[in-house]
Amino acid sequence: MWPFDTSAWYLRPVSVLEECKDFEQQRHEACDFIAKVARRLNFPYRTIASAQLYFHLFFSLHPHTDYPSMDIALTTLLVASKAEETFQRIQQILVAAYRTLNPQAEGKVRIIEEHRVRVTQYEHLVLEAIDYNFAVRHAHEVLARIGAELDLTSESMSSAFRFCKDCYYTPIVLCYPPEFIAAAAIIWMRTAEGSKTEEMRVLEKLVGSSQEKILKIIDFVKQSNKAM
Protein backbone atom coordinates (compact mmCIF):
# COMPACT_ATOMS: atom_id res chain seq x y z
CA MET A 1 0.00 0.00 0.00
CA TRP A 2 1.18 3.54 -0.76
CA PRO A 3 2.77 5.08 2.37
CA PHE A 4 0.41 7.83 3.47
CA ASP A 5 1.68 10.84 5.38
CA THR A 6 -1.31 12.18 7.30
CA SER A 7 0.55 15.09 8.89
CA ALA A 8 -0.28 18.61 7.77
CA TRP A 9 -0.15 21.59 10.11
CA TYR A 10 -3.15 23.32 8.52
CA LEU A 11 -5.69 20.48 8.85
CA ARG A 12 -9.05 21.40 10.38
CA PRO A 13 -11.96 19.27 11.70
CA VAL A 14 -14.42 17.97 9.12
CA SER A 15 -17.06 20.18 10.79
CA VAL A 16 -15.52 23.07 8.80
CA LEU A 17 -17.37 21.74 5.75
CA GLU A 18 -20.77 22.28 7.36
CA GLU A 19 -19.86 25.71 8.72
CA CYS A 20 -18.98 26.98 5.24
CA LYS A 21 -22.12 25.97 3.35
CA ASP A 22 -23.62 29.47 3.11
CA PHE A 23 -20.38 30.73 1.55
CA GLU A 24 -20.03 28.19 -1.28
CA GLN A 25 -20.84 30.42 -4.26
CA GLN A 26 -18.63 33.30 -3.12
CA ARG A 27 -15.84 30.87 -2.26
CA HIS A 28 -15.96 29.28 -5.70
CA GLU A 29 -15.95 32.66 -7.45
CA ALA A 30 -13.02 33.88 -5.34
CA CYS A 31 -10.97 30.74 -6.02
CA ASP A 32 -11.71 31.06 -9.73
CA PHE A 33 -10.64 34.70 -9.55
CA ILE A 34 -7.34 33.64 -7.95
CA ALA A 35 -6.73 31.18 -10.79
CA LYS A 36 -7.57 33.67 -13.55
CA VAL A 37 -5.45 36.50 -12.12
CA ALA A 38 -2.57 34.08 -11.52
CA ARG A 39 -2.68 32.85 -15.11
CA ARG A 40 -2.45 36.45 -16.34
CA LEU A 41 0.73 36.76 -14.30
CA ASN A 42 2.05 33.41 -15.59
CA PHE A 43 2.19 31.96 -12.09
CA PRO A 44 2.75 28.19 -11.88
CA TYR A 45 -0.08 26.03 -10.58
CA ARG A 46 1.63 25.54 -7.20
CA THR A 47 1.27 29.28 -6.51
CA ILE A 48 -2.43 29.08 -7.39
CA ALA A 49 -2.96 26.07 -5.12
CA SER A 50 -1.15 27.76 -2.22
CA ALA A 51 -3.22 30.93 -2.62
CA GLN A 52 -6.47 28.94 -2.65
CA LEU A 53 -5.40 26.96 0.42
CA TYR A 54 -4.51 30.20 2.26
CA PHE A 55 -7.92 31.60 1.26
CA HIS A 56 -9.73 28.63 2.83
CA LEU A 57 -7.57 28.87 5.94
CA PHE A 58 -8.34 32.56 6.35
CA PHE A 59 -12.09 32.03 6.21
CA SER A 60 -11.91 29.03 8.52
CA LEU A 61 -10.82 31.57 11.16
CA HIS A 62 -12.74 34.70 10.14
CA PRO A 63 -16.46 35.21 9.37
CA HIS A 64 -16.95 35.60 5.63
CA THR A 65 -19.31 38.51 6.29
CA ASP A 66 -16.50 40.57 7.85
CA TYR A 67 -14.09 40.70 4.89
CA PRO A 68 -14.56 41.15 1.11
CA SER A 69 -13.76 37.77 -0.43
CA MET A 70 -12.19 39.18 -3.61
CA ASP A 71 -9.78 41.38 -1.65
CA ILE A 72 -8.77 38.42 0.50
CA ALA A 73 -8.34 36.36 -2.68
CA LEU A 74 -5.87 38.92 -4.06
CA THR A 75 -4.09 39.10 -0.71
CA THR A 76 -3.63 35.33 -0.53
CA LEU A 77 -2.29 35.40 -4.09
CA LEU A 78 0.22 38.06 -3.05
CA VAL A 79 1.32 35.98 -0.05
CA ALA A 80 1.51 32.81 -2.15
CA SER A 81 3.63 34.57 -4.78
CA LYS A 82 6.15 35.36 -2.05
CA ALA A 83 5.97 31.92 -0.44
CA GLU A 84 6.49 30.12 -3.76
CA GLU A 85 9.21 32.53 -4.94
CA THR A 86 7.15 33.79 -7.88
CA PHE A 87 6.84 37.25 -6.37
CA GLN A 88 4.94 40.05 -8.06
CA ARG A 89 4.36 43.48 -6.52
CA ILE A 90 0.89 44.44 -5.29
CA GLN A 91 0.63 46.91 -8.16
CA GLN A 92 1.12 44.16 -10.76
CA ILE A 93 -1.40 41.86 -9.07
CA LEU A 94 -4.01 44.63 -8.88
CA VAL A 95 -3.50 45.50 -12.55
CA ALA A 96 -3.92 41.83 -13.50
CA ALA A 97 -7.06 41.68 -11.34
CA TYR A 98 -8.52 44.75 -13.05
CA ARG A 99 -7.85 43.32 -16.51
CA THR A 100 -9.38 40.01 -15.45
CA LEU A 101 -12.58 41.78 -14.40
CA ASN A 102 -12.49 44.18 -17.37
CA PRO A 103 -11.04 42.19 -20.30
CA GLN A 104 -12.12 44.81 -22.86
CA ALA A 105 -10.32 47.66 -21.09
CA GLU A 106 -7.43 49.23 -22.97
CA GLY A 107 -4.60 51.54 -22.04
CA LYS A 108 -2.89 52.13 -18.72
CA VAL A 109 -4.68 50.98 -15.57
CA ARG A 110 -4.88 53.43 -12.68
CA ILE A 111 -4.84 51.61 -9.35
CA ILE A 112 -6.86 53.21 -6.56
CA GLU A 113 -4.51 53.81 -3.64
CA GLU A 114 -7.20 52.82 -1.15
CA HIS A 115 -7.39 49.35 -2.71
CA ARG A 116 -3.62 48.88 -2.53
CA VAL A 117 -3.56 49.94 1.12
CA ARG A 118 -6.44 47.60 1.96
CA VAL A 119 -4.68 44.57 0.45
CA THR A 120 -1.49 45.52 2.30
CA GLN A 121 -3.41 45.61 5.58
CA TYR A 122 -5.05 42.25 4.90
CA GLU A 123 -1.65 40.70 4.21
CA HIS A 124 -0.84 40.75 7.92
CA LEU A 125 -4.13 38.98 8.73
CA VAL A 126 -3.49 36.30 6.10
CA LEU A 127 0.01 35.69 7.46
CA GLU A 128 -1.46 35.30 10.93
CA ALA A 129 -4.11 32.90 9.60
CA ILE A 130 -1.46 30.62 8.10
CA ASP A 131 0.69 31.07 11.22
CA TYR A 132 3.56 32.34 9.05
CA ASN A 133 4.04 28.75 7.90
CA PHE A 134 4.69 28.37 4.18
CA ALA A 135 5.50 24.64 4.32
CA VAL A 136 2.53 23.15 2.47
CA ARG A 137 2.28 20.00 0.38
CA HIS A 138 -0.13 19.89 -2.53
CA ALA A 139 -2.27 17.10 -3.92
CA HIS A 140 -1.17 17.55 -7.55
CA GLU A 141 2.44 16.85 -6.57
CA VAL A 142 1.45 13.67 -4.73
CA LEU A 143 -0.73 12.75 -7.72
CA ALA A 144 2.32 12.93 -10.00
CA ARG A 145 4.15 10.44 -7.76
CA ILE A 146 1.19 8.06 -7.61
CA GLY A 147 0.63 8.35 -11.36
CA ALA A 148 4.23 7.36 -12.03
CA GLU A 149 3.92 4.45 -9.59
CA LEU A 150 0.81 3.16 -11.38
CA ASP A 151 2.08 4.03 -14.87
CA LEU A 152 -1.07 6.02 -15.68
CA THR A 153 -1.60 7.47 -19.15
CA SER A 154 -1.43 11.22 -19.75
CA GLU A 155 -5.20 11.24 -20.41
CA SER A 156 -5.91 9.57 -17.07
CA MET A 157 -3.54 11.93 -15.28
CA SER A 158 -5.23 14.97 -16.85
CA SER A 159 -8.61 13.73 -15.66
CA ALA A 160 -7.33 13.11 -12.12
CA PHE A 161 -5.60 16.49 -12.08
CA ARG A 162 -8.89 18.23 -12.90
CA PHE A 163 -10.43 16.58 -9.84
CA CYS A 164 -7.52 17.83 -7.69
CA LYS A 165 -8.08 21.36 -8.98
CA ASP A 166 -11.79 21.11 -8.15
CA CYS A 167 -10.87 20.13 -4.59
CA TYR A 168 -8.93 23.37 -4.14
CA TYR A 169 -12.09 25.34 -4.86
CA THR A 170 -13.55 23.86 -1.67
CA PRO A 171 -12.52 23.65 2.01
CA ILE A 172 -12.11 19.86 1.66
CA VAL A 173 -8.36 20.56 1.32
CA LEU A 174 -8.40 21.74 4.94
CA CYS A 175 -9.84 18.46 6.21
CA TYR A 176 -7.70 15.80 4.53
CA PRO A 177 -3.97 15.64 3.73
CA PRO A 178 -2.90 15.87 0.07
CA GLU A 179 -2.27 12.12 -0.12
CA PHE A 180 -5.97 11.49 0.47
CA ILE A 181 -6.99 14.14 -2.08
CA ALA A 182 -4.68 12.62 -4.69
CA ALA A 183 -5.97 9.10 -4.01
CA ALA A 184 -9.55 10.36 -4.32
CA ALA A 185 -8.63 11.90 -7.69
CA ILE A 186 -7.30 8.55 -8.94
CA ILE A 187 -10.37 6.66 -7.77
CA TRP A 188 -12.74 9.27 -9.21
CA MET A 189 -10.91 9.06 -12.53
CA ARG A 190 -11.09 5.25 -12.60
CA THR A 191 -14.80 5.35 -11.79
CA ALA A 192 -15.40 7.90 -14.57
CA GLU A 193 -13.57 5.60 -16.98
CA GLY A 194 -15.82 2.72 -15.90
CA SER A 195 -12.85 0.58 -14.89
CA LYS A 196 -14.30 -1.21 -11.87
CA THR A 197 -11.61 -3.88 -11.60
CA GLU A 198 -8.88 -1.29 -11.89
CA GLU A 199 -10.68 0.91 -9.36
CA MET A 200 -10.54 -1.87 -6.76
CA ARG A 201 -6.85 -2.45 -7.46
CA VAL A 202 -6.17 1.23 -6.90
CA LEU A 203 -8.25 1.23 -3.71
CA GLU A 204 -6.29 -1.69 -2.29
CA LYS A 205 -2.95 -0.23 -3.30
CA LEU A 206 -3.52 3.35 -2.22
CA VAL A 207 -6.01 3.67 0.58
CA GLY A 208 -6.49 0.41 2.43
CA SER A 209 -8.51 1.14 5.57
CA SER A 210 -8.95 4.79 4.49
CA GLN A 211 -11.46 3.95 1.75
CA GLU A 212 -14.36 5.60 3.58
CA LYS A 213 -12.53 8.93 3.87
CA ILE A 214 -11.55 8.85 0.21
CA LEU A 215 -15.14 8.23 -0.87
CA LYS A 216 -16.32 11.10 1.36
CA ILE A 217 -13.93 13.44 -0.46
CA ILE A 218 -15.29 12.34 -3.83
CA ASP A 219 -18.89 12.76 -2.72
CA PHE A 220 -18.26 16.22 -1.23
CA VAL A 221 -16.58 17.52 -4.39
CA LYS A 222 -19.33 16.07 -6.59
CA GLN A 223 -21.99 17.80 -4.49
CA SER A 224 -20.04 21.08 -4.56
CA ASN A 225 -19.79 20.95 -8.35
CA LYS A 226 -23.53 20.35 -8.64
CA ALA A 227 -24.22 23.39 -6.46
CA MET A 228 -22.24 25.72 -8.76
Backbone bond lengths (Angstrom), bond angles and torsions (degrees), N, CA, C in turn:
res aa  C-N    CA-C-N  psi(-1)  N-CA   C-N-CA  omega(-1)  CA-C   N-CA-C  phi
1 M - - - 1.472 - - 1.525 109.62 -
2 W 1.336 116.39 143.86 1.459 121.17 179.06 1.530 109.94 -59.31
3 P 1.342 118.08 133.30 1.470 119.72 -179.14 1.527 111.53 -73.22
4 F 1.304 117.13 110.07 1.459 121.61 -178.36 1.516 110.96 -86.17
5 D 1.321 115.69 136.31 1.461 121.94 173.50 1.524 106.20 -108.41
6 T 1.314 116.90 107.05 1.467 119.87 -174.82 1.525 112.57 -92.78
7 S 1.325 117.51 9.94 1.460 119.67 -179.67 1.526 110.24 -88.79
8 A 1.302 115.92 133.16 1.461 122.31 174.24 1.524 106.55 -162.82
9 W 1.322 116.51 120.33 1.462 120.89 -171.67 1.523 113.20 -61.56
10 Y 1.331 117.50 -25.13 1.464 120.83 -173.02 1.525 113.90 -90.86
11 L 1.323 119.07 -0.84 1.466 120.75 -174.28 1.524 111.86 -62.19
12 R 1.336 115.23 140.84 1.457 123.10 -179.67 1.531 109.33 -122.18
13 P 1.344 117.52 161.69 1.477 119.70 177.41 1.525 111.19 -61.88
14 V 1.319 116.24 153.13 1.462 121.38 -179.90 1.530 111.20 -61.87
15 S 1.330 117.44 -20.90 1.468 121.43 178.95 1.532 111.90 -59.51
16 V 1.333 117.31 -20.01 1.468 121.74 177.27 1.529 110.44 -56.96
17 L 1.320 116.70 -33.74 1.468 120.79 -177.26 1.519 111.49 -63.99
18 E 1.322 116.83 -38.30 1.464 120.74 179.10 1.522 111.08 -72.81
19 E 1.327 116.17 -38.49 1.462 120.92 -176.88 1.524 112.39 -65.78
20 C 1.334 117.02 -21.97 1.468 121.05 -173.11 1.524 113.88 -98.42
21 K 1.317 118.26 4.26 1.462 120.29 -170.70 1.524 113.94 -60.85
22 D 1.336 117.84 -35.21 1.464 119.56 -177.28 1.530 112.41 -80.73
23 F 1.317 116.12 6.95 1.466 121.67 -177.37 1.530 111.10 -119.29
24 E 1.328 117.60 7.01 1.466 121.69 -170.91 1.525 113.48 -59.23
25 Q 1.332 117.26 -49.20 1.463 120.38 -176.36 1.525 111.34 -63.28
26 Q 1.329 116.74 -47.81 1.467 120.51 179.16 1.523 111.00 -62.59
27 R 1.317 116.00 -39.39 1.467 120.78 179.93 1.530 110.48 -61.82
28 H 1.322 115.53 -46.24 1.462 120.29 -179.12 1.530 110.51 -62.79
29 E 1.322 116.60 -44.06 1.465 120.60 -179.77 1.531 111.02 -63.86
30 A 1.332 116.80 -39.69 1.464 120.53 -179.92 1.528 111.18 -67.31
31 C 1.331 116.67 -41.49 1.467 120.13 179.26 1.530 110.88 -67.06
32 D 1.326 116.30 -35.70 1.460 120.14 176.50 1.527 110.17 -67.72
33 F 1.317 115.96 -37.79 1.467 121.72 177.21 1.529 110.08 -61.86
34 I 1.330 116.60 -44.06 1.468 120.97 176.88 1.524 110.18 -55.66
35 A 1.333 116.01 -47.96 1.468 120.72 -177.20 1.528 111.59 -63.68
36 K 1.329 116.93 -42.58 1.469 120.41 -177.62 1.527 111.86 -68.57
37 V 1.326 116.85 -43.25 1.470 120.25 178.55 1.529 109.64 -64.70
38 A 1.324 116.20 -42.43 1.468 120.80 -179.51 1.527 111.62 -61.73
39 R 1.331 116.19 -39.64 1.470 118.87 179.31 1.527 111.17 -66.01
40 R 1.329 117.02 -34.77 1.471 119.92 176.49 1.529 110.97 -62.74
41 L 1.320 115.41 -30.30 1.462 120.87 -178.82 1.531 112.10 -93.43
42 N 1.341 115.62 4.07 1.473 121.54 179.99 1.527 112.81 60.27
43 F 1.333 116.05 34.24 1.457 119.84 175.63 1.526 109.58 -73.54
44 P 1.329 118.16 144.83 1.466 120.45 174.55 1.525 110.35 -70.46
45 Y 1.336 116.12 163.77 1.463 118.93 -176.42 1.528 111.95 -62.27
46 R 1.319 118.74 -32.29 1.465 119.95 -179.23 1.535 110.90 -58.81
47 T 1.327 117.59 -38.26 1.468 120.54 177.85 1.525 110.43 -64.64
48 I 1.326 116.60 -40.60 1.468 120.89 177.77 1.528 110.03 -61.83
49 A 1.333 116.46 -48.17 1.467 120.80 -178.21 1.527 111.18 -61.72
50 S 1.328 117.01 -40.87 1.469 120.17 178.88 1.523 110.72 -64.12
51 A 1.335 116.63 -43.59 1.467 120.47 179.61 1.527 110.87 -61.56
52 Q 1.325 116.86 -42.56 1.468 120.28 -179.99 1.531 110.90 -66.72
53 L 1.323 116.65 -39.73 1.465 120.01 177.16 1.528 110.66 -63.29
54 Y 1.335 117.03 -44.14 1.469 120.71 177.77 1.536 110.55 -60.91
55 F 1.329 116.04 -38.75 1.466 120.71 179.25 1.530 110.38 -59.84
56 H 1.332 116.31 -47.55 1.467 120.26 179.56 1.532 111.07 -63.77
57 L 1.327 116.02 -39.81 1.464 119.74 178.89 1.529 110.92 -62.52
58 F 1.321 115.84 -43.42 1.467 119.89 -179.36 1.524 110.63 -57.98
59 F 1.333 116.30 -47.84 1.461 118.91 -175.95 1.532 113.16 -83.38
60 S 1.323 117.02 -1.43 1.464 118.65 168.94 1.532 109.85 -81.33
61 L 1.343 115.49 -14.49 1.467 121.25 -178.63 1.523 113.03 -110.36
62 H 1.339 116.89 -23.11 1.462 121.26 -176.21 1.529 110.51 -122.55
63 P 1.333 117.98 141.39 1.474 120.43 176.40 1.528 110.61 -61.76
64 H 1.324 116.45 134.60 1.467 119.15 -177.47 1.525 112.26 -68.20
65 T 1.330 116.79 -15.90 1.465 120.02 178.62 1.529 112.36 -79.61
66 D 1.327 117.19 -11.91 1.468 120.56 -175.63 1.526 114.03 -91.70
67 Y 1.336 116.95 -17.28 1.466 119.99 -175.61 1.524 110.31 -136.49
68 P 1.332 118.06 140.79 1.471 121.12 177.99 1.530 110.31 -69.26
69 S 1.311 116.58 121.42 1.467 120.74 -172.60 1.526 112.91 -61.59
70 M 1.336 117.95 -36.09 1.465 119.64 -178.38 1.529 111.47 -69.68
71 D 1.322 117.08 -36.14 1.467 119.75 176.72 1.527 110.86 -66.86
72 I 1.321 116.24 -40.69 1.467 119.65 177.70 1.526 109.83 -66.21
73 A 1.331 116.70 -36.31 1.469 120.43 177.46 1.530 110.39 -59.39
74 L 1.329 116.83 -46.29 1.467 120.33 179.50 1.525 111.22 -66.30
75 T 1.326 116.15 -35.75 1.464 119.85 179.27 1.524 111.00 -66.77
76 T 1.332 116.71 -42.44 1.470 118.58 179.27 1.528 110.68 -67.18
77 L 1.330 116.84 -30.84 1.467 119.49 176.38 1.528 110.32 -68.25
78 L 1.325 116.49 -38.95 1.466 120.66 176.56 1.529 110.37 -61.65
79 V 1.330 116.49 -47.48 1.468 120.92 -179.73 1.528 110.51 -63.51
80 A 1.334 116.63 -42.77 1.464 120.32 -179.98 1.526 111.31 -64.23
81 S 1.333 116.70 -36.33 1.471 119.38 -180.00 1.524 110.73 -63.86
82 K 1.326 116.08 -32.43 1.468 120.15 176.67 1.525 110.46 -75.74
83 A 1.335 115.69 -44.58 1.464 120.39 -177.22 1.523 111.77 -62.63
84 E 1.338 116.41 -37.20 1.466 120.73 -176.41 1.528 112.73 -95.98
85 E 1.338 115.57 10.06 1.469 121.57 177.12 1.529 112.36 58.35
86 T 1.340 114.69 39.79 1.468 120.85 173.11 1.532 107.79 -123.27
87 F 1.305 115.70 39.78 1.463 123.07 -167.25 1.526 113.68 -57.76
88 Q 1.336 113.43 135.25 1.461 122.46 168.78 1.528 107.17 -131.44
89 R 1.319 116.42 144.31 1.462 120.37 179.40 1.532 110.76 -67.33
90 I 1.333 115.15 157.22 1.466 120.55 178.98 1.526 110.31 -53.18
91 Q 1.320 115.93 -42.44 1.466 120.84 -178.37 1.529 110.80 -55.82
92 Q 1.323 116.80 -45.15 1.466 120.78 -177.81 1.531 111.15 -67.27
93 I 1.329 115.89 -38.53 1.467 119.93 179.50 1.525 110.54 -67.42
94 L 1.330 117.11 -40.66 1.464 120.47 179.68 1.531 111.58 -67.64
95 V 1.319 116.92 -36.46 1.471 120.23 176.75 1.531 109.68 -64.99
96 A 1.335 116.43 -44.41 1.467 120.39 178.63 1.526 110.73 -62.72
97 A 1.337 116.31 -37.26 1.467 120.59 178.44 1.527 110.50 -65.09
98 Y 1.331 116.21 -43.29 1.469 120.31 179.43 1.525 110.56 -61.49
99 R 1.324 116.40 -44.62 1.467 119.81 -178.34 1.530 111.37 -69.91
100 T 1.316 116.75 -27.13 1.466 120.22 175.45 1.526 110.28 -68.06
101 L 1.331 116.05 -41.46 1.464 121.14 -179.41 1.527 112.32 -79.46
102 N 1.340 116.01 -23.41 1.471 120.93 -177.86 1.531 109.39 -130.65
103 P 1.332 117.34 69.28 1.471 120.54 -173.58 1.530 114.44 -62.43
104 Q 1.330 117.64 -20.60 1.462 120.13 -179.00 1.528 112.58 -88.02
105 A 1.323 116.45 -8.45 1.470 120.19 -176.89 1.524 110.59 -66.42
106 E 1.324 115.29 141.40 1.463 120.96 179.10 1.522 109.74 -123.55
107 G 1.320 115.05 163.95 1.458 119.99 176.87 1.520 112.97 81.71
108 K 1.307 115.20 -172.96 1.457 122.20 -176.56 1.527 110.86 -72.21
109 V 1.320 115.24 139.63 1.470 120.88 179.77 1.525 109.12 -96.01
110 R 1.330 115.57 129.72 1.465 120.18 177.80 1.526 108.43 -99.15
111 I 1.322 116.05 116.07 1.461 121.16 -178.89 1.528 109.77 -84.79
112 I 1.313 116.06 129.94 1.463 120.84 177.66 1.528 108.50 -72.88
113 E 1.312 116.43 125.44 1.459 121.60 -175.98 1.530 111.48 -57.74
114 E 1.317 116.40 -37.02 1.465 120.33 -179.35 1.532 111.33 -59.41
115 H 1.332 116.05 -37.93 1.459 120.47 179.82 1.528 110.76 -67.52
116 R 1.322 116.37 -42.51 1.462 120.64 179.16 1.525 110.73 -62.35
117 V 1.323 116.26 -43.32 1.465 120.91 179.83 1.524 110.65 -64.01
118 R 1.327 116.23 -40.10 1.466 120.50 -178.73 1.531 110.98 -63.03
119 V 1.324 116.74 -44.99 1.466 120.25 178.87 1.527 110.40 -63.89
120 T 1.323 116.74 -39.24 1.466 120.78 177.61 1.523 111.10 -61.02
121 Q 1.317 116.38 -41.02 1.467 120.54 178.74 1.527 111.39 -67.01
122 Y 1.324 116.64 -39.52 1.462 120.11 -179.93 1.529 111.75 -68.70
123 E 1.325 116.53 -24.54 1.467 119.43 -178.40 1.530 111.00 -56.96
124 H 1.310 116.64 -41.22 1.466 120.40 179.47 1.531 110.53 -62.31
125 L 1.326 117.07 -40.47 1.465 120.81 -179.94 1.529 111.35 -67.06
126 V 1.325 116.47 -38.34 1.469 120.06 178.31 1.526 110.11 -65.96
127 L 1.320 116.85 -43.08 1.466 120.36 178.42 1.528 111.14 -61.38
128 E 1.316 116.30 -38.10 1.467 119.68 176.39 1.523 110.71 -66.49
129 A 1.331 116.51 -39.46 1.468 120.93 -178.63 1.525 111.62 -63.24
130 I 1.333 116.77 -35.80 1.467 119.46 179.70 1.530 111.04 -93.96
131 D 1.340 115.17 7.00 1.465 121.75 176.56 1.533 111.54 58.82
132 Y 1.324 116.37 31.72 1.466 122.80 179.39 1.534 111.72 54.90
133 N 1.311 116.05 28.29 1.464 121.44 -177.54 1.527 109.08 -110.50
134 F 1.321 116.44 111.57 1.464 120.79 -177.28 1.531 112.33 -97.84
135 A 1.332 116.62 2.67 1.470 120.45 -176.35 1.527 110.22 -82.63
136 V 1.315 116.57 87.00 1.463 120.93 178.72 1.526 109.80 -120.04
137 R 1.323 114.95 145.17 1.463 121.77 174.68 1.522 107.57 -107.51
138 H 1.319 116.52 144.01 1.458 119.56 -175.79 1.523 112.20 -117.60
139 A 1.331 113.98 149.16 1.466 120.66 -174.88 1.523 112.76 -62.60
140 H 1.341 117.68 -36.27 1.468 118.62 -176.43 1.526 111.63 -66.36
141 E 1.339 116.85 -28.01 1.465 119.82 178.04 1.533 110.73 -74.36
142 V 1.331 115.84 -39.11 1.468 120.05 175.01 1.528 109.65 -65.46
143 L 1.332 115.89 -39.85 1.464 121.26 179.33 1.529 110.87 -58.06
144 A 1.321 116.92 -40.18 1.466 120.50 179.45 1.529 110.77 -61.59
145 R 1.336 116.50 -40.15 1.466 120.53 178.73 1.525 111.04 -66.42
146 I 1.342 116.07 -44.90 1.463 119.72 -179.19 1.527 110.19 -65.83
147 G 1.336 116.08 -40.95 1.460 120.10 179.79 1.516 112.00 -59.99
148 A 1.334 116.01 -40.40 1.464 119.93 178.00 1.525 110.53 -67.04
149 E 1.328 116.33 -39.19 1.468 121.30 179.22 1.529 111.21 -62.01
150 L 1.342 116.11 -39.14 1.465 120.84 -177.11 1.527 112.85 -93.76
151 D 1.339 116.15 -1.87 1.466 121.35 179.69 1.530 111.32 56.76
152 L 1.339 116.01 48.53 1.461 121.20 -179.22 1.526 110.77 -75.79
153 T 1.323 116.12 150.90 1.461 120.92 178.43 1.527 109.77 -73.81
154 S 1.325 116.21 163.49 1.467 120.27 179.17 1.523 110.84 -64.04
155 E 1.349 117.21 -33.93 1.467 120.59 178.42 1.527 110.66 -65.44
156 S 1.326 116.31 -43.65 1.463 120.41 178.86 1.523 110.79 -65.19
157 M 1.326 116.75 -40.42 1.460 120.68 179.49 1.526 110.87 -65.01
158 S 1.327 117.16 -39.31 1.470 120.53 178.94 1.520 110.60 -62.79
159 S 1.328 116.27 -41.24 1.459 121.22 179.16 1.528 110.68 -64.47
160 A 1.329 116.78 -45.02 1.467 120.95 179.57 1.526 111.00 -66.30
161 F 1.329 116.36 -36.42 1.464 120.24 179.53 1.527 110.78 -64.64
162 R 1.328 117.16 -37.45 1.471 120.10 177.70 1.527 110.74 -61.42
163 F 1.329 116.27 -38.21 1.466 119.49 177.52 1.529 110.06 -64.46
164 C 1.331 117.07 -43.17 1.470 120.70 177.72 1.525 110.47 -57.42
165 K 1.322 116.42 -44.76 1.467 120.28 -179.99 1.525 110.78 -62.25
166 D 1.335 116.85 -40.28 1.467 120.42 177.61 1.528 110.88 -60.49
167 C 1.327 116.33 -37.68 1.470 120.33 179.84 1.523 111.37 -59.93
168 Y 1.332 116.88 -36.88 1.464 120.61 -176.78 1.530 112.81 -74.52
169 Y 1.317 116.72 -6.61 1.460 120.62 172.72 1.529 110.68 -86.75
170 T 1.319 116.88 -1.57 1.465 121.95 -177.14 1.528 110.04 -129.02
171 P 1.335 117.03 163.18 1.476 119.78 177.99 1.525 113.52 -77.42
172 I 1.337 117.97 5.67 1.470 120.00 178.34 1.528 110.39 -59.35
173 V 1.341 116.96 -27.14 1.472 120.33 -179.31 1.525 112.01 -70.67
174 L 1.343 116.58 -12.04 1.465 120.04 175.76 1.526 111.70 -87.22
175 C 1.321 116.82 -14.39 1.468 120.80 -170.66 1.523 114.04 -104.60
176 Y 1.323 116.73 -19.38 1.464 120.59 -178.50 1.526 109.61 -136.25
177 P 1.322 117.69 142.89 1.473 120.36 179.27 1.525 110.94 -66.72
178 P 1.327 117.36 160.72 1.472 120.93 -174.91 1.523 113.87 -59.71
179 E 1.337 117.52 -27.32 1.464 119.65 177.79 1.524 111.18 -62.16
180 F 1.331 116.56 -38.47 1.461 120.64 179.25 1.530 110.87 -70.81
181 I 1.335 116.34 -39.55 1.467 120.51 178.35 1.528 109.91 -62.69
182 A 1.323 116.52 -44.47 1.469 120.82 -179.73 1.526 111.15 -64.13
183 A 1.329 116.69 -42.29 1.465 120.15 178.65 1.522 110.58 -63.60
184 A 1.337 116.63 -40.15 1.468 120.61 177.72 1.525 110.25 -61.60
185 A 1.333 116.49 -38.27 1.468 120.78 179.39 1.528 110.86 -63.35
186 I 1.330 116.66 -41.18 1.466 120.86 179.11 1.531 110.26 -64.51
187 I 1.317 115.59 -45.59 1.468 119.93 -177.19 1.531 110.56 -67.88
188 W 1.330 116.37 -40.57 1.471 119.86 176.51 1.524 110.40 -60.26
189 M 1.329 116.14 -43.39 1.459 121.00 -179.53 1.524 110.93 -62.85
190 R 1.340 117.04 -43.87 1.465 120.44 -179.92 1.528 110.95 -64.80
191 T 1.321 116.48 -38.71 1.462 120.06 178.31 1.525 110.35 -65.00
192 A 1.337 116.68 -42.38 1.466 121.24 179.23 1.525 111.08 -62.73
193 E 1.327 116.12 -32.82 1.464 120.66 178.92 1.527 111.98 -78.81
194 G 1.343 116.04 -10.69 1.458 120.19 179.97 1.510 113.42 75.70
195 S 1.334 116.59 22.91 1.462 121.18 -178.33 1.524 109.48 -96.95
196 K 1.324 116.72 81.12 1.461 120.76 -174.85 1.525 112.55 -65.63
197 T 1.333 116.74 -44.20 1.462 119.57 -179.81 1.518 110.33 -62.11
198 E 1.327 115.33 -45.02 1.457 120.06 179.55 1.525 110.49 -64.68
199 E 1.328 116.11 -36.91 1.468 119.85 179.56 1.528 110.20 -59.44
200 M 1.332 117.35 -43.96 1.457 120.52 -179.53 1.527 110.77 -65.74
201 R 1.327 116.60 -37.35 1.465 119.46 178.47 1.526 110.30 -62.96
202 V 1.330 115.49 -41.64 1.459 119.99 179.23 1.529 110.31 -65.79
203 L 1.349 116.09 -42.67 1.465 119.74 178.31 1.525 111.09 -56.76
204 E 1.324 115.91 -48.18 1.461 120.11 -178.16 1.524 111.35 -64.64
205 K 1.315 116.14 -38.67 1.467 119.84 -176.15 1.522 112.35 -74.89
206 L 1.339 116.03 -37.21 1.456 119.31 -170.09 1.518 115.65 -98.69
207 V 1.321 117.25 -40.46 1.457 117.59 -167.04 1.516 115.52 -115.26
208 G 1.312 118.56 -24.92 1.448 119.81 178.10 1.514 112.41 51.80
209 S 1.336 116.58 -120.88 1.463 121.63 -177.20 1.523 112.75 -74.42
210 S 1.344 117.77 -3.21 1.464 121.10 -178.83 1.525 112.67 -93.12
211 Q 1.316 117.70 12.46 1.464 121.20 -176.06 1.525 112.35 -54.61
212 E 1.324 116.97 -42.81 1.463 120.22 -176.59 1.526 111.27 -61.11
213 K 1.324 117.46 -42.26 1.466 120.91 179.00 1.526 111.05 -64.18
214 I 1.323 116.06 -41.62 1.460 120.47 -179.38 1.523 110.53 -62.02
215 L 1.324 116.22 -43.74 1.461 120.44 -179.56 1.525 111.26 -67.65
216 K 1.330 117.72 -30.92 1.469 121.08 175.67 1.525 110.52 -65.59
217 I 1.318 116.63 -39.47 1.471 120.55 177.67 1.524 109.95 -61.00
218 I 1.332 115.93 -47.43 1.466 120.77 -178.92 1.523 110.51 -60.33
219 D 1.322 116.29 -45.75 1.463 120.41 -178.50 1.525 111.15 -63.89
220 F 1.341 117.28 -41.81 1.465 120.51 -179.03 1.524 111.01 -62.89
221 V 1.327 116.80 -44.50 1.465 120.30 -178.18 1.527 110.56 -67.76
222 K 1.324 117.05 -38.59 1.468 120.33 176.40 1.524 110.77 -59.89
223 Q 1.330 116.60 -46.26 1.457 120.88 -179.63 1.530 111.08 -64.77
224 S 1.314 116.90 -38.50 1.469 120.90 178.83 1.520 110.87 -64.16
225 N 1.329 116.52 -41.17 1.469 120.52 179.24 1.523 111.46 -65.23
226 K 1.332 116.36 -36.65 1.467 120.23 178.69 1.525 111.08 -66.20
227 A 1.337 115.77 -32.94 1.465 120.34 -176.59 1.527 112.39 -74.57
228 M 1.335 117.35 -17.50 1.468 120.53 -176.84 1.529 111.60 -83.12
